[in-house]
Amino acid sequence: MRISYKKLWILLIQKEISPVQLRTDLNIASGTMTKLRKNEEVALSVLLRICNYLDCNIGDICDAVREEN
């Protein structure tokens, strides 16, 4: 399985928040933002900070996606 943050990007668009604003407001490292863009694993603490900031649940910003063999 892999992680997908597609829901995060859609939610940011809906709330009219740019990725730069998210990164700045939450003091997220640029490397972590790169991992989010590449659908790589990031620390749960970062995901929880994003959820708190966006007032949402973790399932609203990411999905576990089954990989095809």
mmCIF file of the N, C-alpha and C atoms, coordinates in Angstrom:
data_MODEL
# 
_entry.id   MODEL 
# 
loop_
_atom_site.group_PDB 
_atom_site.id 
_atom_site.type_symbol 
_atom_site.label_atom_id 
_atom_site.label_alt_id 
_atom_site.label_comp_id 
_atom_site.label_asym_id 
_atom_site.label_entity_id 
_atom_site.label_seq_id 
_atom_site.pdbx_PDB_ins_code 
_atom_site.Cartn_x 
_atom_site.Cartn_y 
_atom_site.Cartn_z 
_atom_site.occupancy 
_atom_site.B_iso_or_equiv 
_atom_site.pdbx_formal_charge 
_atom_site.auth_seq_id 
_atom_site.auth_comp_id 
_atom_site.auth_asym_id 
_atom_site.auth_atom_id 
_atom_site.pdbx_PDB_model_num 
ATOM 1   N N  . MET A 1 1  ? 0.847   -1.186 0.000   1.00 0.00 ? 1  MET A N  1 
ATOM 2   C CA . MET A 1 1  ? 0.000   0.000  0.000   1.00 0.00 ? 1  MET A CA 1 
ATOM 3   C C  . MET A 1 1  ? 0.885   1.238  0.000   1.00 0.00 ? 1  MET A C  1 
ATOM 4   N N  . ARG A 1 2  ? 0.316   2.298  -0.520  1.00 0.00 ? 2  ARG A N  1 
ATOM 5   C CA . ARG A 1 2  ? 1.018   3.573  -0.523  1.00 0.00 ? 2  ARG A CA 1 
ATOM 6   C C  . ARG A 1 2  ? 0.067   4.666  -0.037  1.00 0.00 ? 2  ARG A C  1 
ATOM 7   N N  . ILE A 1 3  ? 0.618   5.815  0.259   1.00 0.00 ? 3  ILE A N  1 
ATOM 8   C CA . ILE A 1 3  ? -0.181  6.931  0.763   1.00 0.00 ? 3  ILE A CA 1 
ATOM 9   C C  . ILE A 1 3  ? -0.449  7.916  -0.372  1.00 0.00 ? 3  ILE A C  1 
ATOM 10  N N  . SER A 1 4  ? -1.607  8.523  -0.368  1.00 0.00 ? 4  SER A N  1 
ATOM 11  C CA . SER A 1 4  ? -1.947  9.557  -1.339  1.00 0.00 ? 4  SER A CA 1 
ATOM 12  C C  . SER A 1 4  ? -2.466  10.778 -0.587  1.00 0.00 ? 4  SER A C  1 
ATOM 13  N N  . TYR A 1 5  ? -1.937  11.934 -0.937  1.00 0.00 ? 5  TYR A N  1 
ATOM 14  C CA . TYR A 1 5  ? -2.368  13.196 -0.320  1.00 0.00 ? 5  TYR A CA 1 
ATOM 15  C C  . TYR A 1 5  ? -3.231  14.025 -1.268  1.00 0.00 ? 5  TYR A C  1 
ATOM 16  N N  . LYS A 1 6  ? -3.820  13.377 -2.259  1.00 0.00 ? 6  LYS A N  1 
ATOM 17  C CA . LYS A 1 6  ? -4.667  14.078 -3.234  1.00 0.00 ? 6  LYS A CA 1 
ATOM 18  C C  . LYS A 1 6  ? -5.780  14.872 -2.530  1.00 0.00 ? 6  LYS A C  1 
ATOM 19  N N  . LYS A 1 7  ? -6.366  14.270 -1.497  1.00 0.00 ? 7  LYS A N  1 
ATOM 20  C CA . LYS A 1 7  ? -7.438  14.938 -0.755  1.00 0.00 ? 7  LYS A CA 1 
ATOM 21  C C  . LYS A 1 7  ? -6.948  16.234 -0.103  1.00 0.00 ? 7  LYS A C  1 
ATOM 22  N N  . LEU A 1 8  ? -5.689  16.250 0.334   1.00 0.00 ? 8  LEU A N  1 
ATOM 23  C CA . LEU A 1 8  ? -5.131  17.457 0.949   1.00 0.00 ? 8  LEU A CA 1 
ATOM 24  C C  . LEU A 1 8  ? -5.110  18.599 -0.046  1.00 0.00 ? 8  LEU A C  1 
ATOM 25  N N  . TRP A 1 9  ? -4.618  18.336 -1.252  1.00 0.00 ? 9  TRP A N  1 
ATOM 26  C CA . TRP A 1 9  ? -4.513  19.394 -2.262  1.00 0.00 ? 9  TRP A CA 1 
ATOM 27  C C  . TRP A 1 9  ? -5.889  19.902 -2.672  1.00 0.00 ? 9  TRP A C  1 
ATOM 28  N N  . ILE A 1 10 ? -6.857  19.000 -2.760  1.00 0.00 ? 10 ILE A N  1 
ATOM 29  C CA . ILE A 1 10 ? -8.227  19.404 -3.099  1.00 0.00 ? 10 ILE A CA 1 
ATOM 30  C C  . ILE A 1 10 ? -8.806  20.270 -1.982  1.00 0.00 ? 10 ILE A C  1 
ATOM 31  N N  . LEU A 1 11 ? -8.586  19.864 -0.720  1.00 0.00 ? 11 LEU A N  1 
ATOM 32  C CA . LEU A 1 11 ? -9.099  20.624 0.415   1.00 0.00 ? 11 LEU A CA 1 
ATOM 33  C C  . LEU A 1 11 ? -8.469  22.015 0.480   1.00 0.00 ? 11 LEU A C  1 
ATOM 34  N N  . LEU A 1 12 ? -7.185  22.110 0.190   1.00 0.00 ? 12 LEU A N  1 
ATOM 35  C CA . LEU A 1 12 ? -6.524  23.414 0.183   1.00 0.00 ? 12 LEU A CA 1 
ATOM 36  C C  . LEU A 1 12 ? -7.144  24.333 -0.870  1.00 0.00 ? 12 LEU A C  1 
ATOM 37  N N  . ILE A 1 13 ? -7.440  23.782 -2.047  1.00 0.00 ? 13 ILE A N  1 
ATOM 38  C CA . ILE A 1 13 ? -8.080  24.577 -3.096  1.00 0.00 ? 13 ILE A CA 1 
ATOM 39  C C  . ILE A 1 13 ? -9.461  25.038 -2.649  1.00 0.00 ? 13 ILE A C  1 
ATOM 40  N N  . GLN A 1 14 ? -10.227 24.131 -2.045  1.00 0.00 ? 14 GLN A N  1 
ATOM 41  C CA . GLN A 1 14 ? -11.571 24.477 -1.579  1.00 0.00 ? 14 GLN A CA 1 
ATOM 42  C C  . GLN A 1 14 ? -11.542 25.576 -0.523  1.00 0.00 ? 14 GLN A C  1 
ATOM 43  N N  . LYS A 1 15 ? -10.534 25.537 0.343   1.00 0.00 ? 15 LYS A N  1 
ATOM 44  C CA . LYS A 1 15 ? -10.430 26.526 1.420   1.00 0.00 ? 15 LYS A CA 1 
ATOM 45  C C  . LYS A 1 15 ? -9.608  27.748 1.006   1.00 0.00 ? 15 LYS A C  1 
ATOM 46  N N  . GLU A 1 16 ? -9.181  27.762 -0.268  1.00 0.00 ? 16 GLU A N  1 
ATOM 47  C CA . GLU A 1 16 ? -8.401  28.869 -0.824  1.00 0.00 ? 16 GLU A CA 1 
ATOM 48  C C  . GLU A 1 16 ? -7.137  29.142 -0.006  1.00 0.00 ? 16 GLU A C  1 
ATOM 49  N N  . ILE A 1 17 ? -6.422  28.059 0.307   1.00 0.00 ? 17 ILE A N  1 
ATOM 50  C CA . ILE A 1 17 ? -5.157  28.132 1.033   1.00 0.00 ? 17 ILE A CA 1 
ATOM 51  C C  . ILE A 1 17 ? -4.075  27.585 0.105   1.00 0.00 ? 17 ILE A C  1 
ATOM 52  N N  . SER A 1 18 ? -3.028  28.354 -0.110  1.00 0.00 ? 18 SER A N  1 
ATOM 53  C CA . SER A 1 18 ? -1.941  27.892 -0.976  1.00 0.00 ? 18 SER A CA 1 
ATOM 54  C C  . SER A 1 18 ? -1.016  26.966 -0.187  1.00 0.00 ? 18 SER A C  1 
ATOM 55  N N  . PRO A 1 19 ? -0.328  26.078 -0.885  1.00 0.00 ? 19 PRO A N  1 
ATOM 56  C CA . PRO A 1 19 ? 0.655   25.229 -0.206  1.00 0.00 ? 19 PRO A CA 1 
ATOM 57  C C  . PRO A 1 19 ? 1.729   26.052 0.509   1.00 0.00 ? 19 PRO A C  1 
ATOM 58  N N  . VAL A 1 20 ? 2.088   27.188 -0.066  1.00 0.00 ? 20 VAL A N  1 
ATOM 59  C CA . VAL A 1 20 ? 3.084   28.063 0.566   1.00 0.00 ? 20 VAL A CA 1 
ATOM 60  C C  . VAL A 1 20 ? 2.538   28.608 1.882   1.00 0.00 ? 20 VAL A C  1 
ATOM 61  N N  . GLN A 1 21 ? 1.278   29.021 1.884   1.00 0.00 ? 21 GLN A N  1 
ATOM 62  C CA . GLN A 1 21 ? 0.660   29.532 3.111   1.00 0.00 ? 21 GLN A CA 1 
ATOM 63  C C  . GLN A 1 21 ? 0.591   28.437 4.172   1.00 0.00 ? 21 GLN A C  1 
ATOM 64  N N  . LEU A 1 22 ? 0.212   27.218 3.769   1.00 0.00 ? 22 LEU A N  1 
ATOM 65  C CA . LEU A 1 22 ? 0.166   26.090 4.702   1.00 0.00 ? 22 LEU A CA 1 
ATOM 66  C C  . LEU A 1 22 ? 1.542   25.865 5.315   1.00 0.00 ? 22 LEU A C  1 
ATOM 67  N N  . ARG A 1 23 ? 2.554   25.820 4.465   1.00 0.00 ? 23 ARG A N  1 
ATOM 68  C CA . ARG A 1 23 ? 3.930   25.582 4.926   1.00 0.00 ? 23 ARG A CA 1 
ATOM 69  C C  . ARG A 1 23 ? 4.384   26.684 5.888   1.00 0.00 ? 23 ARG A C  1 
ATOM 70  N N  . THR A 1 24 ? 4.096   27.928 5.543   1.00 0.00 ? 24 THR A N  1 
ATOM 71  C CA . THR A 1 24 ? 4.507   29.053 6.375   1.00 0.00 ? 24 THR A CA 1 
ATOM 72  C C  . THR A 1 24 ? 3.765   29.071 7.707   1.00 0.00 ? 24 THR A C  1 
ATOM 73  N N  . ASP A 1 25 ? 2.448   28.927 7.655   1.00 0.00 ? 25 ASP A N  1 
ATOM 74  C CA . ASP A 1 25 ? 1.635   28.999 8.878   1.00 0.00 ? 25 ASP A CA 1 
ATOM 75  C C  . ASP A 1 25 ? 1.968   27.877 9.860   1.00 0.00 ? 25 ASP A C  1 
ATOM 76  N N  . LEU A 1 26 ? 2.304   26.694 9.346   1.00 0.00 ? 26 LEU A N  1 
ATOM 77  C CA . LEU A 1 26 ? 2.573   25.550 10.218  1.00 0.00 ? 26 LEU A CA 1 
ATOM 78  C C  . LEU A 1 26 ? 4.064   25.293 10.419  1.00 0.00 ? 26 LEU A C  1 
ATOM 79  N N  . ASN A 1 27 ? 4.898   26.109 9.779   1.00 0.00 ? 27 ASN A N  1 
ATOM 80  C CA . ASN A 1 27 ? 6.346   25.945 9.890   1.00 0.00 ? 27 ASN A CA 1 
ATOM 81  C C  . ASN A 1 27 ? 6.774   24.531 9.495   1.00 0.00 ? 27 ASN A C  1 
ATOM 82  N N  . ILE A 1 28 ? 6.271   24.094 8.341   1.00 0.00 ? 28 ILE A N  1 
ATOM 83  C CA . ILE A 1 28 ? 6.589   22.764 7.814   1.00 0.00 ? 28 ILE A CA 1 
ATOM 84  C C  . ILE A 1 28 ? 7.870   22.880 6.984   1.00 0.00 ? 28 ILE A C  1 
ATOM 85  N N  . ALA A 1 29 ? 8.799   21.973 7.180   1.00 0.00 ? 29 ALA A N  1 
ATOM 86  C CA . ALA A 1 29 ? 10.062  21.983 6.443   1.00 0.00 ? 29 ALA A CA 1 
ATOM 87  C C  . ALA A 1 29 ? 9.811   21.770 4.947   1.00 0.00 ? 29 ALA A C  1 
ATOM 88  N N  . SER A 1 30 ? 10.660  22.364 4.129   1.00 0.00 ? 30 SER A N  1 
ATOM 89  C CA . SER A 1 30 ? 10.500  22.226 2.679   1.00 0.00 ? 30 SER A CA 1 
ATOM 90  C C  . SER A 1 30 ? 10.629  20.764 2.249   1.00 0.00 ? 30 SER A C  1 
ATOM 91  N N  . GLY A 1 31 ? 11.476  19.992 2.925   1.00 0.00 ? 31 GLY A N  1 
ATOM 92  C CA . GLY A 1 31 ? 11.603  18.569 2.620   1.00 0.00 ? 31 GLY A CA 1 
ATOM 93  C C  . GLY A 1 31 ? 10.321  17.805 2.880   1.00 0.00 ? 31 GLY A C  1 
ATOM 94  N N  . THR A 1 32 ? 9.615   18.183 3.925   1.00 0.00 ? 32 THR A N  1 
ATOM 95  C CA . THR A 1 32 ? 8.333   17.542 4.239   1.00 0.00 ? 32 THR A CA 1 
ATOM 96  C C  . THR A 1 32 ? 7.293   17.884 3.184   1.00 0.00 ? 32 THR A C  1 
ATOM 97  N N  . MET A 1 33 ? 7.298   19.134 2.721   1.00 0.00 ? 33 MET A N  1 
ATOM 98  C CA . MET A 1 33 ? 6.365   19.519 1.659   1.00 0.00 ? 33 MET A CA 1 
ATOM 99  C C  . MET A 1 33 ? 6.663   18.738 0.380   1.00 0.00 ? 33 MET A C  1 
ATOM 100 N N  . THR A 1 34 ? 7.931   18.516 0.099   1.00 0.00 ? 34 THR A N  1 
ATOM 101 C CA . THR A 1 34 ? 8.315   17.721 -1.066  1.00 0.00 ? 34 THR A CA 1 
ATOM 102 C C  . THR A 1 34 ? 7.791   16.293 -0.928  1.00 0.00 ? 34 THR A C  1 
ATOM 103 N N  . LYS A 1 35 ? 7.911   15.719 0.271   1.00 0.00 ? 35 LYS A N  1 
ATOM 104 C CA . LYS A 1 35 ? 7.380   14.377 0.509   1.00 0.00 ? 35 LYS A CA 1 
ATOM 105 C C  . LYS A 1 35 ? 5.872   14.343 0.304   1.00 0.00 ? 35 LYS A C  1 
ATOM 106 N N  . LEU A 1 36 ? 5.160   15.368 0.757   1.00 0.00 ? 36 LEU A N  1 
ATOM 107 C CA . LEU A 1 36 ? 3.716   15.431 0.559   1.00 0.00 ? 36 LEU A CA 1 
ATOM 108 C C  . LEU A 1 36 ? 3.382   15.473 -0.930  1.00 0.00 ? 36 LEU A C  1 
ATOM 109 N N  . ARG A 1 37 ? 4.123   16.293 -1.683  1.00 0.00 ? 37 ARG A N  1 
ATOM 110 C CA . ARG A 1 37 ? 3.874   16.397 -3.122  1.00 0.00 ? 37 ARG A CA 1 
ATOM 111 C C  . ARG A 1 37 ? 4.163   15.090 -3.851  1.00 0.00 ? 37 ARG A C  1 
ATOM 112 N N  . LYS A 1 38 ? 5.129   14.331 -3.357  1.00 0.00 ? 38 LYS A N  1 
ATOM 113 C CA . LYS A 1 38 ? 5.509   13.068 -4.001  1.00 0.00 ? 38 LYS A CA 1 
ATOM 114 C C  . LYS A 1 38 ? 4.769   11.863 -3.424  1.00 0.00 ? 38 LYS A C  1 
ATOM 115 N N  . ASN A 1 39 ? 3.782   12.117 -2.556  1.00 0.00 ? 39 ASN A N  1 
ATOM 116 C CA . ASN A 1 39 ? 3.006   11.050 -1.920  1.00 0.00 ? 39 ASN A CA 1 
ATOM 117 C C  . ASN A 1 39 ? 3.903   10.076 -1.168  1.00 0.00 ? 39 ASN A C  1 
ATOM 118 N N  . GLU A 1 40 ? 4.854   10.619 -0.427  1.00 0.00 ? 40 GLU A N  1 
ATOM 119 C CA . GLU A 1 40 ? 5.729   9.813  0.416   1.00 0.00 ? 40 GLU A CA 1 
ATOM 120 C C  . GLU A 1 40 ? 5.273   9.952  1.864   1.00 0.00 ? 40 GLU A C  1 
ATOM 121 N N  . GLU A 1 41 ? 5.704   9.028  2.701   1.00 0.00 ? 41 GLU A N  1 
ATOM 122 C CA . GLU A 1 41 ? 5.300   9.039  4.105   1.00 0.00 ? 41 GLU A CA 1 
ATOM 123 C C  . GLU A 1 41 ? 5.913   10.231 4.838   1.00 0.00 ? 41 GLU A C  1 
ATOM 124 N N  . VAL A 1 42 ? 5.080   10.884 5.651   1.00 0.00 ? 42 VAL A N  1 
ATOM 125 C CA . VAL A 1 42 ? 5.549   11.950 6.535   1.00 0.00 ? 42 VAL A CA 1 
ATOM 126 C C  . VAL A 1 42 ? 5.119   11.611 7.958   1.00 0.00 ? 42 VAL A C  1 
ATOM 127 N N  . ALA A 1 43 ? 5.702   12.299 8.915   1.00 0.00 ? 43 ALA A N  1 
ATOM 128 C CA . ALA A 1 43 ? 5.412   12.022 10.320  1.00 0.00 ? 43 ALA A CA 1 
ATOM 129 C C  . ALA A 1 43 ? 3.935   12.269 10.636  1.00 0.00 ? 43 ALA A C  1 
ATOM 130 N N  . LEU A 1 44 ? 3.396   11.408 11.460  1.00 0.00 ? 44 LEU A N  1 
ATOM 131 C CA . LEU A 1 44 ? 2.008   11.542 11.887  1.00 0.00 ? 44 LEU A CA 1 
ATOM 132 C C  . LEU A 1 44 ? 1.785   12.879 12.580  1.00 0.00 ? 44 LEU A C  1 
ATOM 133 N N  . SER A 1 45 ? 2.772   13.352 13.326  1.00 0.00 ? 45 SER A N  1 
ATOM 134 C CA . SER A 1 45 ? 2.633   14.638 14.023  1.00 0.00 ? 45 SER A CA 1 
ATOM 135 C C  . SER A 1 45 ? 2.399   15.782 13.034  1.00 0.00 ? 45 SER A C  1 
ATOM 136 N N  . VAL A 1 46 ? 3.039   15.716 11.868  1.00 0.00 ? 46 VAL A N  1 
ATOM 137 C CA . VAL A 1 46 ? 2.831   16.741 10.838  1.00 0.00 ? 46 VAL A CA 1 
ATOM 138 C C  . VAL A 1 46 ? 1.408   16.653 10.294  1.00 0.00 ? 46 VAL A C  1 
ATOM 139 N N  . LEU A 1 47 ? 0.954   15.449 10.024  1.00 0.00 ? 47 LEU A N  1 
ATOM 140 C CA . LEU A 1 47 ? -0.403  15.263 9.509   1.00 0.00 ? 47 LEU A CA 1 
ATOM 141 C C  . LEU A 1 47 ? -1.439  15.763 10.517  1.00 0.00 ? 47 LEU A C  1 
ATOM 142 N N  . LEU A 1 48 ? -1.198  15.515 11.784  1.00 0.00 ? 48 LEU A N  1 
ATOM 143 C CA . LEU A 1 48 ? -2.136  15.978 12.821  1.00 0.00 ? 48 LEU A CA 1 
ATOM 144 C C  . LEU A 1 48 ? -2.132  17.501 12.929  1.00 0.00 ? 48 LEU A C  1 
ATOM 145 N N  . ARG A 1 49 ? -0.976  18.133 12.756  1.00 0.00 ? 49 ARG A N  1 
ATOM 146 C CA . ARG A 1 49 ? -0.919  19.600 12.758  1.00 0.00 ? 49 ARG A CA 1 
ATOM 147 C C  . ARG A 1 49 ? -1.695  20.171 11.581  1.00 0.00 ? 49 ARG A C  1 
ATOM 148 N N  . ILE A 1 50 ? -1.573  19.518 10.420  1.00 0.00 ? 50 ILE A N  1 
ATOM 149 C CA . ILE A 1 50 ? -2.326  19.954 9.239   1.00 0.00 ? 50 ILE A CA 1 
ATOM 150 C C  . ILE A 1 50 ? -3.821  19.801 9.481   1.00 0.00 ? 50 ILE A C  1 
ATOM 151 N N  . CYS A 1 51 ? -4.228  18.679 10.075  1.00 0.00 ? 51 CYS A N  1 
ATOM 152 C CA . CYS A 1 51 ? -5.646  18.452 10.383  1.00 0.00 ? 51 CYS A CA 1 
ATOM 153 C C  . CYS A 1 51 ? -6.183  19.512 11.338  1.00 0.00 ? 51 CYS A C  1 
ATOM 154 N N  . ASN A 1 52 ? -5.411  19.829 12.346  1.00 0.00 ? 52 ASN A N  1 
ATOM 155 C CA . ASN A 1 52 ? -5.823  20.852 13.305  1.00 0.00 ? 52 ASN A CA 1 
ATOM 156 C C  . ASN A 1 52 ? -5.985  22.203 12.607  1.00 0.00 ? 52 ASN A C  1 
ATOM 157 N N  . TYR A 1 53 ? -5.039  22.542 11.755  1.00 0.00 ? 53 TYR A N  1 
ATOM 158 C CA . TYR A 1 53 ? -5.050  23.808 11.013  1.00 0.00 ? 53 TYR A CA 1 
ATOM 159 C C  . TYR A 1 53 ? -6.259  23.894 10.081  1.00 0.00 ? 53 TYR A C  1 
ATOM 160 N N  . LEU A 1 54 ? -6.569  22.792 9.407   1.00 0.00 ? 54 LEU A N  1 
ATOM 161 C CA . LEU A 1 54 ? -7.674  22.777 8.444   1.00 0.00 ? 54 LEU A CA 1 
ATOM 162 C C  . LEU A 1 54 ? -9.006  22.398 9.085   1.00 0.00 ? 54 LEU A C  1 
ATOM 163 N N  . ASP A 1 55 ? -8.986  22.086 10.379  1.00 0.00 ? 55 ASP A N  1 
ATOM 164 C CA . ASP A 1 55 ? -10.182 21.675 11.119  1.00 0.00 ? 55 ASP A CA 1 
ATOM 165 C C  . ASP A 1 55 ? -10.856 20.489 10.423  1.00 0.00 ? 55 ASP A C  1 
ATOM 166 N N  . CYS A 1 56 ? -10.072 19.410 10.261  1.00 0.00 ? 56 CYS A N  1 
ATOM 167 C CA . CYS A 1 56 ? -10.588 18.222 9.586   1.00 0.00 ? 56 CYS A CA 1 
ATOM 168 C C  . CYS A 1 56 ? -10.016 16.970 10.236  1.00 0.00 ? 56 CYS A C  1 
ATOM 169 N N  . ASN A 1 57 ? -10.445 15.825 9.751   1.00 0.00 ? 57 ASN A N  1 
ATOM 170 C CA . ASN A 1 57 ? -9.971  14.531 10.219  1.00 0.00 ? 57 ASN A CA 1 
ATOM 171 C C  . ASN A 1 57 ? -8.851  14.058 9.293   1.00 0.00 ? 57 ASN A C  1 
ATOM 172 N N  . ILE A 1 58 ? -8.014  13.168 9.762   1.00 0.00 ? 58 ILE A N  1 
ATOM 173 C CA . ILE A 1 58 ? -6.884  12.697 8.955   1.00 0.00 ? 58 ILE A CA 1 
ATOM 174 C C  . ILE A 1 58 ? -7.343  12.038 7.654   1.00 0.00 ? 58 ILE A C  1 
ATOM 175 N N  . GLY A 1 59 ? -8.484  11.396 7.672   1.00 0.00 ? 59 GLY A N  1 
ATOM 176 C CA . GLY A 1 59 ? -9.022  10.784 6.455   1.00 0.00 ? 59 GLY A CA 1 
ATOM 177 C C  . GLY A 1 59 ? -9.466  11.805 5.415   1.00 0.00 ? 59 GLY A C  1 
ATOM 178 N N  . ASP A 1 60 ? -9.571  13.068 5.833   1.00 0.00 ? 60 ASP A N  1 
ATOM 179 C CA . ASP A 1 60 ? -9.942  14.129 4.904   1.00 0.00 ? 60 ASP A CA 1 
ATOM 180 C C  . ASP A 1 60 ? -8.753  14.640 4.101   1.00 0.00 ? 60 ASP A C  1 
ATOM 181 N N  . ILE A 1 61 ? -7.522  14.255 4.501   1.00 0.00 ? 61 ILE A N  1 
ATOM 182 C CA . ILE A 1 61 ? -6.343  14.765 3.796   1.00 0.00 ? 61 ILE A CA 1 
ATOM 183 C C  . ILE A 1 61 ? -5.484  13.669 3.149   1.00 0.00 ? 61 ILE A C  1 
ATOM 184 N N  . CYS A 1 62 ? -5.745  12.407 3.487   1.00 0.00 ? 62 CYS A N  1 
ATOM 185 C CA . CYS A 1 62 ? -4.933  11.346 2.888   1.00 0.00 ? 62 CYS A CA 1 
ATOM 186 C C  . CYS A 1 62 ? -5.718  10.043 2.786   1.00 0.00 ? 62 CYS A C  1 
ATOM 187 N N  . ASP A 1 63 ? -5.205  9.173  1.925   1.00 0.00 ? 63 ASP A N  1 
ATOM 188 C CA . ASP A 1 63 ? -5.786  7.849  1.705   1.00 0.00 ? 63 ASP A CA 1 
ATOM 189 C C  . ASP A 1 63 ? -4.673  6.830  1.611   1.00 0.00 ? 63 ASP A C  1 
ATOM 190 N N  . ALA A 1 64 ? -4.956  5.623  2.053   1.00 0.00 ? 64 ALA A N  1 
ATOM 191 C CA . ALA A 1 64 ? -4.071  4.486  1.798   1.00 0.00 ? 64 ALA A CA 1 
ATOM 192 C C  . ALA A 1 64 ? -4.561  3.836  0.523   1.00 0.00 ? 64 ALA A C  1 
ATOM 193 N N  . VAL A 1 65 ? -3.666  3.716  -0.455  1.00 0.00 ? 65 VAL A N  1 
ATOM 194 C CA . VAL A 1 65 ? -4.044  3.217  -1.777  1.00 0.00 ? 65 VAL A CA 1 
ATOM 195 C C  . VAL A 1 65 ? -3.352  1.877  -2.011  1.00 0.00 ? 65 VAL A C  1 
ATOM 196 N N  . ARG A 1 66 ? -4.141  0.888  -2.360  1.00 0.00 ? 66 ARG A N  1 
ATOM 197 C CA . ARG A 1 66 ? -3.601  -0.437 -2.651  1.00 0.00 ? 66 ARG A CA 1 
ATOM 198 C C  . ARG A 1 66 ? -2.868  -0.381 -3.987  1.00 0.00 ? 66 ARG A C  1 
ATOM 199 N N  . GLU A 1 67 ? -1.662  -0.931 -4.014  1.00 0.00 ? 67 GLU A N  1 
ATOM 200 C CA . GLU A 1 67 ? -0.868  -0.953 -5.236  1.00 0.00 ? 67 GLU A CA 1 
ATOM 201 C C  . GLU A 1 67 ? -1.181  -2.208 -6.038  1.00 0.00 ? 67 GLU A C  1 
ATOM 202 N N  . GLU A 1 68 ? -1.232  -2.044 -7.342  1.00 0.00 ? 68 GLU A N  1 
ATOM 203 C CA . GLU A 1 68 ? -1.449  -3.175 -8.244  1.00 0.00 ? 68 GLU A CA 1 
ATOM 204 C C  . GLU A 1 68 ? -0.129  -3.932 -8.397  1.00 0.00 ? 68 GLU A C  1 
ATOM 205 N N  . ASN A 1 69 ? -0.192  -5.245 -8.470  1.00 0.00 ? 69 ASN A N  1 
ATOM 206 C CA . ASN A 1 69 ? 1.028   -6.054 -8.659  1.00 0.00 ? 69 ASN A CA 1 
ATOM 207 C C  . ASN A 1 69 ? 1.406   -6.158 -10.110 1.00 0.00 ? 69 ASN A C  1 
# 
